């Protein structure tokens, strides 16, 4: 989930650089994934937040991080081990 946060920070930095008239498109920070450069189109896409809490406008409470519900069926041994955590 931390890589989601890193991607979104990187994407936001590049967006801010493009919008800055002193910097422009040529100042974007390159990104690589699995040894391959990320294409410009993919670089503009936000992905789901990882552990980050996105703060709404002032006066409204922040939304909690996204939590993924457990969908796997636990074996009896795992259920027993969970009792002793």
Residue, then its C-alpha position, 0 to 999 in steps of 0.5 A: x500500500x505504501x507504493x500507492x502513496x509514492x505513486x500519488x505523490x510522484x503524480x502530484x509533483x509532476x502535475x504541479x510541475x506541468x502547471x507551473x509556467x516556469x517549469x512546464x512539461x519538460x521538467x517532469x520527474x521520470x518514473x520507472x516500474x519493473x525496470x521500464x520507464x512509465x509512459x506519460x499517459x500512465x503517469x497522469x493517472x492517480x491510483x487508490x490511496x495507500x495508507x495516506x489520509x486525504x484531508x477534506x476542506x477545513x471544517x470537515x473531519x478527515x476520511x480514514x484510510x481505505x481498509x480492505x476487508x479480509x475475504x480469505x477463509x481462515x483454516x481452523x488452525x489460523x483461527x486458533x492462532x489468532x486468538x493468541x495474538 
